[in-house]
Amino acid sequence: MDCETSREALSARLDGEAEPALREHVDRHLAQCGECRQWHTQADQLTRRLRVRPVATGPDLAAAVLARHRPAKADDTGTRAALGVLALVIGGLGMAELLAEPGPVHQAGTTSSRLVQETATCTLALAVGLFVAAARPRYAAAMLPVMVCFTGVLTVLAALDLAAGLVTVSDVLAHLPVLVASGLLYAVYRSRRCAAPAAAFDGLPGQLPEPAP
């Protein structure tokens, strides 16, 4: 076996590839050829240095990534305070309606009187829910569908009664606190949702995109 074939086989062996010659023939030539032994030693040392070279130190992006994905603190204190005040107002109206003396049309024990009590109780329950959402904004998402359905049905019924002449404009405006409270509840929900972590970005390793203006 010549040196060129031997060195090709040794190179393949170092790379973990199939040798172009029988292994025992290569080993026999290596034992007899000092130049090939020296070449093999140098090639082996070079291969080891390349495989175990220190890892290049890259930029530490941990702080930047964590800062980018950290939820922003929603500044909705004023909105929550207004929602809490309206919740107290709505609760006060419901309590006043519940404790009011029944009139000649709503005699105690009649179906009409029970409907008034149920309406007042529902108003109180909504007020409690709104106040909880104002104090604990994470509950705004759970309260929002209830308020949307309630105000939607209330608006349609009030419009129909107004068109039929069954109520006056002042009667309809009495529902204004509920409508405003629904808007404030949505504002609280929206502010908390917009404070979610920023979306993941696509880019080359070691790069961060520029923040949007």
Secondary structure, 3 states (H helix, E strand, C coil): CCHHHHHHHHHHHHCCCCCCCCHHHHHHHHHHCHHHHHHHHHHHHHHHHHHCCCCCCCCCCHHHHHHHCCCCCCCCHHHHHHHHHHHHHHHHHHHHHHHCCCCCCCCCCCHHHHHHHHHHHHHHHHHHHHHHHHHCHHHHHHHHHHHHHHHHHHHHHHHHHHHCCCCCHHHHHCCHHHHHHHHHHHHHHHHHHHCCCCCCCCCCCCCCCCCCC
